[in-house]
Amino acid sequence: MTIHSDSPIGDLSRLRIDRDAPRRRRWLPWALLVAIGAAGAAVYPSARAYVAERRAPEVDIARATQASTSPGGSDALPVLVASGYVVARHSSDVGVKTGGRLASLRFEEGTRVRKGGIIAQIEHADIEAQLEASRRSVAEAEAQLAQAIAARDEDVRNLERQRALMKDGITTAQNLTGAESAAAVSAARVRSADAAIASARARVRVTEEALENTNVRAPFDGVVIKKRAEVGETVSPFGVAGQAAREGGAIATIADLGELEVQTEVSENSVAKLAGAMPAEVKLQAYQDRIYKGRLRQIFPSADRAKAIVEVRVTILDADAHVKPEMTASVTFQEPRKDAGRSDVAVKAGGDAPPVVLAPKRAITDENGQSIVWVVTGNTVSRRPVTLGPERIDQVEVRSGVLPGDALILNPPAGLSNGALVRVKGK
């Protein structure tokens, strides 16, 4: 209906309904409200879950692990970790026996040498000249000996003649005495010449030894791991010119790379955990993804009272080309799990012991005298009672309640309950 405002107030004839005017949509507001309500109802659960998840405590987790198994079938449990350096069991700083200038070097780093092989030489022209002179002295002494022997033989024959003549009464006693004296002097000269030969030959041997001392020989089969001198340097048994005196004249360091070990130090308080031939795992800092088998070879008989430590050597049983002396290494000493640790069920059944599960100590909490852990599945937690075994470094053996691979909350926050939401750090 349309009302024309310019019509007289009393003129009702001008009032009429305009049926061509567009109709008003009274249902639109209600439709919008219904749509908004439906959308809110659909989004509400997700929004509520998102808000609840954002309010959930943030936690650190660690996985339960299974102890490694030795080839003999017994579980090896870690008892101690120590760090140290790779060294060769047989290693030597090879030096010179006599001083002089290096004439030649027959090695570089990495050169393999054989026991007794010459690896360096010192200039020795003067010693060779002395050797030649000594040999000529021997020849001269031998010639003098020949002359002395000839003279002695002549004097001996003259003595025999004088004795024969004396029997016949033809010669005098004075002549016989003179012949005896001459024979005695000739015999002494022979002995003197013989001693001179021995002395000359001894001087030859001394000179030959001096000449040999100008050769530097490898003390055993090995590899040169460090070169400490160059050709032309003057060396002596007390040091190399330009180097520290503590090196003692060493020109090379040779090591037998066939037997490498880790030199490490253990606190006095932890030495009691070690036993002879204890198995171990060795990891190199340079190759963290490689694990080498080791065995405790030696616990040194004395301690360092200043540091309160004891030196320990661990042999690397399966060292390869990646293992090099002076590399940083960590050693995990292990204690084989004995049959006494097997479950009664397994023993009765004649089967193997159940897997040994290790959990971080920080994941274990005490609740009314019961040890428990909180296991994360997805983003919810569940409470599990556990039975614990012996402690192993920063881990503890879990005999029941946890399986290898379970995600355990470290240092669980207060107020956790079964089914509660958590947020894992890093996700």
C-alpha positions as CSV (number, residue, x, y, z in Angstrom):
1,M,0.0,0.0,0.0
2,T,1.3,3.4,-1.0
3,I,0.3,6.7,0.6
4,H,0.9,9.8,-1.3
5,S,2.0,12.4,1.2
6,D,0.9,15.4,-1.0
7,S,-2.7,14.5,-0.9
8,P,-5.1,16.4,1.3
9,I,-5.6,14.9,4.7
10,G,-9.3,14.5,4.2
11,D,-9.0,13.0,0.8
12,L,-9.3,9.3,1.4
13,S,-10.0,8.5,-2.2
14,R,-6.4,8.8,-3.0
15,L,-5.4,6.0,-0.7
16,R,-4.7,2.8,-2.7
17,I,-2.6,-0.4,-2.7
18,D,0.3,-0.6,-5.1
19,R,0.4,-4.2,-6.0
20,D,3.5,-3.7,-8.3
21,A,5.8,-2.7,-5.3
22,P,8.5,-5.4,-4.3
23,R,7.7,-7.6,-1.3
24,R,9.9,-7.4,1.9
25,R,12.0,-10.6,2.8
26,R,11.1,-11.1,6.4
27,W,12.8,-14.6,6.6
28,L,16.4,-13.5,5.8
29,P,17.6,-12.5,9.3
30,W,16.3,-15.8,10.7
31,A,18.1,-17.7,8.0
32,L,21.4,-15.9,8.7
33,L,21.1,-16.7,12.4
34,V,20.4,-20.3,11.7
35,A,23.5,-20.6,9.4
36,I,25.7,-18.9,12.0
37,G,24.5,-21.2,14.7
38,A,25.1,-24.3,12.6
39,A,28.6,-23.2,11.7
40,G,29.4,-22.5,15.4
41,A,28.1,-25.9,16.4
42,A,30.4,-27.5,13.8
43,V,33.5,-25.5,14.7
44,Y,33.0,-25.6,18.5
45,P,34.4,-29.1,19.2
46,S,37.6,-28.4,17.1
47,A,38.0,-25.0,18.7
48,R,37.5,-26.5,22.2
49,A,40.1,-29.2,21.4
50,Y,42.6,-26.7,20.1
51,V,42.2,-24.5,23.2
52,A,42.6,-27.6,25.4
53,E,45.7,-28.7,23.6
54,R,47.2,-25.2,23.8
55,R,46.6,-25.3,27.6
56,A,48.1,-28.7,27.9
57,P,51.5,-28.9,29.6
58,E,54.6,-29.2,27.4
59,V,56.8,-32.2,28.1
60,D,60.1,-33.8,27.1
61,I,60.0,-37.4,26.1
62,A,62.6,-40.2,25.6
63,R,62.2,-43.6,24.2
64,A,62.7,-46.8,26.2
65,T,65.5,-48.9,24.6
66,Q,66.4,-52.5,24.5
67,A,69.9,-53.4,25.7
68,S,72.2,-54.7,23.1
69,T,72.8,-58.4,22.9
70,S,76.2,-60.0,22.8
71,P,77.1,-62.7,20.3
72,G,76.8,-65.3,23.1
73,G,73.2,-64.5,23.6
74,S,73.4,-62.7,27.0
75,D,72.3,-59.1,27.2
76,A,75.1,-56.6,27.7
77,L,74.1,-53.8,30.2
78,P,76.1,-50.5,30.3
79,V,77.7,-49.8,33.7
80,L,80.0,-46.9,33.0
81,V,80.9,-44.4,30.3
82,A,84.4,-42.8,30.0
83,S,86.0,-40.7,27.3
84,G,89.6,-40.7,26.1
85,Y,91.8,-41.0,23.0
86,V,92.8,-43.7,20.6
87,V,96.4,-44.8,20.9
88,A,98.5,-47.6,19.5
89,R,99.5,-50.2,22.0
90,H,102.9,-50.4,20.4
91,S,104.2,-46.9,19.6
92,S,107.7,-45.5,19.5
93,D,109.4,-42.1,19.0
94,V,112.4,-43.2,16.9
95,G,115.5,-41.2,17.4
96,V,119.2,-41.2,16.4
97,K,122.1,-42.9,18.3
98,T,124.6,-40.3,17.2
99,G,124.6,-36.6,16.3
100,G,125.0,-35.2,12.8
101,R,123.2,-33.8,9.8
102,L,120.4,-35.8,8.2
103,A,121.5,-37.0,4.8
104,S,118.3,-38.8,3.8
105,L,114.8,-39.7,4.9
106,R,113.0,-42.7,3.5
107,F,109.6,-42.1,4.9
108,E,106.6,-39.7,5.0
109,E,103.5,-39.8,7.2
110,G,101.7,-43.0,6.4
111,T,104.7,-44.9,5.1
112,R,104.7,-48.5,6.2
113,V,108.0,-49.7,7.6
114,R,109.5,-53.1,8.3
115,K,111.4,-54.1,11.4
116,G,115.1,-53.4,10.9
117,G,114.6,-51.4,7.7
118,I,116.6,-48.2,7.3
119,I,114.3,-45.1,7.5
120,A,116.9,-42.4,7.7
121,Q,120.7,-41.8,7.4
122,I,123.1,-39.2,8.9
123,E,126.1,-37.9,6.9
124,H,129.0,-40.3,7.5
125,A,131.8,-39.5,5.1
126,D,134.2,-39.0,8.0
127,I,133.3,-42.3,9.6
128,E,133.8,-44.1,6.3
129,A,137.3,-42.6,6.1
130,Q,138.0,-43.7,9.6
131,L,136.8,-47.2,8.7
132,E,139.2,-47.3,5.7
133,A,142.1,-46.2,7.9
134,S,141.2,-48.9,10.5
135,R,141.1,-51.6,7.9
136,R,144.6,-50.5,6.5
137,S,145.9,-50.6,10.1
138,V,144.8,-54.2,10.2
139,A,146.6,-55.0,7.0
140,E,149.8,-53.2,8.4
141,A,149.6,-55.2,11.6
142,E,149.2,-58.4,9.7
143,A,152.3,-57.6,7.6
144,Q,154.3,-56.9,10.8
145,L,153.1,-60.1,12.2
146,A,154.4,-62.0,9.2
147,Q,157.8,-60.3,9.6
148,A,157.9,-61.1,13.3
149,I,157.0,-64.8,12.6
150,A,159.8,-65.0,10.0
151,A,162.3,-63.5,12.4
152,R,161.2,-65.8,15.2
153,D,161.5,-68.9,13.0
154,E,165.1,-67.8,12.0
155,D,166.0,-67.3,15.6
156,V,164.5,-70.7,16.6
157,R,166.6,-72.4,13.9
158,N,169.7,-70.6,15.1
159,L,169.0,-71.7,18.6
160,E,168.7,-75.3,17.5
161,R,172.1,-75.1,15.7
162,Q,173.8,-73.6,18.7
163,R,172.5,-76.4,20.9
164,A,173.8,-79.0,18.5
165,L,177.2,-77.4,18.4
166,M,177.3,-77.1,22.1
167,K,176.8,-80.9,22.4
168,D,179.8,-81.4,20.1
169,G,181.8,-78.8,22.1
170,I,182.3,-76.6,19.1
171,T,180.5,-73.4,20.4
172,T,180.6,-71.6,23.6
173,A,177.9,-71.1,26.3
174,Q,177.9,-67.4,25.5
175,N,176.8,-68.1,21.9
176,L,174.1,-70.5,23.1
177,T,172.8,-68.0,25.6
178,G,172.6,-65.3,22.9
179,A,170.7,-67.5,20.6
180,E,168.2,-68.3,23.4
181,S,167.7,-64.6,24.1
182,A,167.2,-63.8,20.4
183,A,164.6,-66.6,20.1
184,A,162.7,-65.3,23.2
185,V,162.6,-61.7,21.8
186,S,161.4,-62.9,18.5
187,A,158.6,-64.9,20.1
188,A,157.5,-61.8,22.1
189,R,157.5,-59.7,18.9
190,V,155.2,-62.3,17.3
191,R,152.8,-62.0,20.3
192,S,152.9,-58.2,20.1
193,A,152.2,-58.2,16.4
194,D,149.3,-60.6,17.0
195,A,147.9,-58.3,19.7
196,A,148.3,-55.4,17.3
197,I,146.2,-57.2,14.8
198,A,143.4,-57.9,17.3
199,S,143.5,-54.2,18.4
200,A,143.3,-53.0,14.8
201,R,140.4,-55.4,14.1
202,A,138.6,-54.1,17.2
203,R,139.0,-50.5,15.9
204,V,137.5,-51.7,12.7
205,R,134.5,-53.1,14.5
206,V,134.1,-49.9,16.5
207,T,134.2,-47.8,13.4
208,E,131.8,-50.1,11.7
209,E,129.4,-49.7,14.6
210,A,129.8,-46.0,14.4
211,L,128.9,-46.2,10.8
212,E,125.9,-48.3,11.5
213,N,124.8,-45.8,14.1
214,T,124.3,-43.3,11.4
215,N,121.5,-45.5,10.1
216,V,118.1,-45.1,11.8
217,R,116.2,-48.4,11.7
218,A,112.5,-49.2,12.4
219,P,112.2,-51.0,15.8
220,F,109.1,-53.0,14.6
221,D,106.6,-53.3,11.7
222,G,104.3,-50.3,11.7
223,V,103.3,-47.0,10.1
224,V,104.9,-43.6,10.4
225,I,102.2,-41.5,12.0
226,K,104.4,-38.4,12.6
227,K,107.4,-36.9,10.8
228,R,109.5,-34.8,13.1
229,A,112.6,-33.8,11.0
230,E,113.7,-32.9,7.5
231,V,116.7,-33.6,5.4
232,G,119.5,-31.2,6.3
233,E,118.6,-30.7,9.9
234,T,121.2,-31.3,12.6
235,V,120.1,-33.9,15.1
236,S,121.4,-35.5,18.2
237,P,120.3,-38.0,20.8
238,F,119.2,-35.1,23.0
239,G,117.0,-33.2,20.5
240,V,116.4,-31.9,17.1
241,A,117.6,-28.4,16.3
242,G,114.6,-26.0,16.5
243,Q,112.4,-28.5,18.4
244,A,111.7,-29.0,22.1
245,A,114.3,-31.0,24.0
246,R,111.7,-33.3,25.4
247,E,111.4,-35.0,22.1
248,G,114.7,-36.6,22.8
249,G,116.1,-36.5,19.2
250,A,113.1,-38.3,17.7
251,I,112.8,-37.9,14.0
252,A,109.6,-40.0,13.6
253,T,106.8,-41.7,15.5
254,I,106.0,-45.2,14.4
255,A,102.9,-47.1,15.6
256,D,101.6,-50.6,15.1
257,L,98.1,-49.8,13.8
258,G,97.2,-53.5,14.0
259,E,96.5,-53.2,17.7
260,L,94.7,-50.0,18.7
261,E,93.2,-49.2,22.1
262,V,91.5,-46.3,23.9
263,Q,93.4,-44.6,26.7
264,T,90.9,-43.3,29.2
265,E,90.6,-42.3,32.8
266,V,88.1,-43.5,35.4
267,S,87.2,-41.9,38.7
268,E,88.5,-43.8,41.8
269,N,84.8,-44.1,42.9
270,S,84.0,-46.0,39.7
271,V,86.9,-48.4,39.4
272,A,85.2,-51.0,41.5
273,K,82.6,-51.4,38.7
274,L,85.2,-52.6,36.2
275,A,86.5,-56.2,35.9
276,G,89.2,-57.8,33.8
277,A,88.3,-58.5,30.2
278,M,85.0,-56.6,30.6
279,P,83.3,-56.0,27.2
280,A,82.8,-52.5,26.0
281,E,81.5,-50.4,23.1
282,V,83.7,-47.8,21.6
283,K,82.4,-44.8,19.6
284,L,84.6,-42.3,17.8
285,Q,83.6,-38.6,18.0
286,A,84.2,-38.4,14.2
287,Y,81.9,-41.4,13.4
288,Q,79.0,-41.4,15.8
289,D,77.1,-43.9,13.7
290,R,79.8,-46.6,14.1
291,I,80.1,-48.8,17.1
292,Y,83.3,-50.8,17.7
293,K,83.7,-53.8,20.0
294,G,86.1,-53.4,22.8
295,R,87.5,-55.3,25.8
296,L,89.1,-54.0,28.9
297,R,92.8,-54.9,28.7
298,Q,94.4,-53.1,31.7
299,I,93.6,-51.2,34.8
300,F,96.8,-49.4,35.7
301,P,98.3,-50.5,39.1
302,S,98.6,-46.9,40.4
303,A,96.3,-43.9,40.6
304,D,96.8,-40.2,40.1
305,R,96.1,-38.8,43.6
306,A,96.0,-35.2,42.4
307,K,93.1,-36.0,40.0
308,A,91.7,-39.0,41.9
309,I,91.6,-41.0,38.7
310,V,92.9,-44.4,37.4
311,E,94.1,-44.9,33.8
312,V,92.4,-47.7,31.9
313,R,93.2,-49.2,28.5
314,V,90.5,-50.7,26.3
315,T,91.5,-52.8,23.2
316,I,89.4,-52.1,20.0
317,L,88.7,-55.6,18.7
318,D,87.4,-54.7,15.2
319,A,89.3,-51.5,14.4
320,D,89.2,-50.5,10.7
321,A,90.8,-47.8,8.6
322,H,88.5,-45.1,10.2
323,V,90.1,-45.6,13.6
324,K,93.2,-43.4,13.9
325,P,95.6,-42.6,16.8
326,E,94.8,-39.5,18.8
327,M,91.0,-39.5,17.8
328,T,88.6,-38.7,20.6
329,A,86.6,-41.7,21.7
330,S,84.0,-42.7,24.3
331,V,83.9,-46.1,25.9
332,T,80.8,-47.7,27.4
333,F,81.7,-50.5,29.7
334,Q,79.2,-53.3,29.8
335,E,78.3,-56.1,32.2
336,P,77.0,-59.3,30.5
337,R,73.6,-60.2,31.9
338,K,73.8,-63.7,33.5
339,D,71.2,-66.4,33.4
340,A,70.2,-65.5,36.9
341,G,68.5,-62.4,35.5
342,R,66.2,-64.4,33.3
343,S,62.5,-64.7,34.1
344,D,61.3,-67.9,35.8
345,V,58.8,-68.4,33.0
346,A,61.6,-68.3,30.4
347,V,63.8,-70.6,32.4
348,K,61.0,-73.2,32.9
349,A,60.1,-73.0,29.2
350,G,63.7,-73.4,28.3
351,G,63.6,-70.3,26.2
352,D,65.6,-67.1,26.1
353,A,65.3,-64.4,28.6
354,P,62.9,-61.6,27.9
355,P,64.4,-58.4,26.4
356,V,66.1,-56.1,28.8
357,V,64.4,-52.7,28.6
358,L,66.2,-49.6,29.7
359,A,64.5,-46.4,30.7
360,P,65.9,-43.0,31.7
361,K,66.1,-42.4,35.4
362,R,64.3,-39.0,34.9
363,A,61.3,-40.8,33.6
364,I,60.7,-42.8,36.8
365,T,58.6,-41.2,39.6
366,D,57.5,-42.6,42.9
367,E,53.8,-42.6,43.8
368,N,53.0,-43.9,47.3
369,G,55.9,-46.3,47.2
370,Q,55.2,-47.5,43.6
371,S,57.5,-46.7,40.8
372,I,55.5,-45.4,37.7
373,V,56.1,-43.9,34.3
374,W,53.9,-41.8,32.1
375,V,53.7,-43.1,28.5
376,V,52.7,-40.7,25.7
377,T,50.5,-42.1,22.9
378,G,49.6,-39.5,20.3
379,N,49.0,-36.4,22.5
380,T,47.6,-38.2,25.6
381,V,49.3,-39.9,28.5
382,S,48.7,-43.0,30.5
383,R,50.1,-44.0,33.9
384,R,52.0,-47.3,34.1
385,P,53.4,-49.0,37.2
386,V,56.8,-50.5,36.6
387,T,59.1,-53.0,38.2
388,L,62.7,-51.8,38.3
389,G,66.0,-53.6,38.1
390,P,69.6,-52.4,38.6
391,E,70.7,-48.9,37.5
392,R,72.9,-48.5,34.5
393,I,74.6,-45.1,34.3
394,D,71.8,-42.6,33.7
395,Q,69.3,-45.4,32.9
396,V,67.5,-48.1,34.9
397,E,66.5,-51.6,33.9
398,V,62.7,-52.0,33.7
399,R,61.6,-55.5,34.1
400,S,57.9,-55.0,33.5
401,G,55.5,-52.2,32.5
402,V,57.4,-50.7,29.6
403,L,58.2,-52.0,26.1
404,P,61.1,-50.9,23.8
405,G,60.1,-47.8,21.9
406,D,57.6,-46.5,24.4
407,A,57.7,-42.7,24.7
408,L,58.3,-41.8,28.3
409,I,57.9,-38.3,29.9
410,L,61.0,-37.0,31.4
411,N,60.6,-35.2,34.8
412,P,56.8,-35.6,34.6
413,P,54.9,-32.4,35.8
414,A,52.6,-32.6,38.7
415,G,48.9,-33.0,38.1
416,L,49.0,-35.5,35.3
417,S,46.2,-38.0,35.0
418,N,45.2,-40.9,32.7
419,G,44.1,-39.5,29.3
420,A,45.4,-36.0,30.0
421,L,46.5,-34.0,27.0
422,V,50.2,-33.0,26.7
423,R,52.3,-31.2,24.1
424,V,55.6,-32.8,23.2
425,K,58.4,-30.3,22.8
426,G,59.7,-30.0,19.3
427,K,56.4,-31.0,17.7
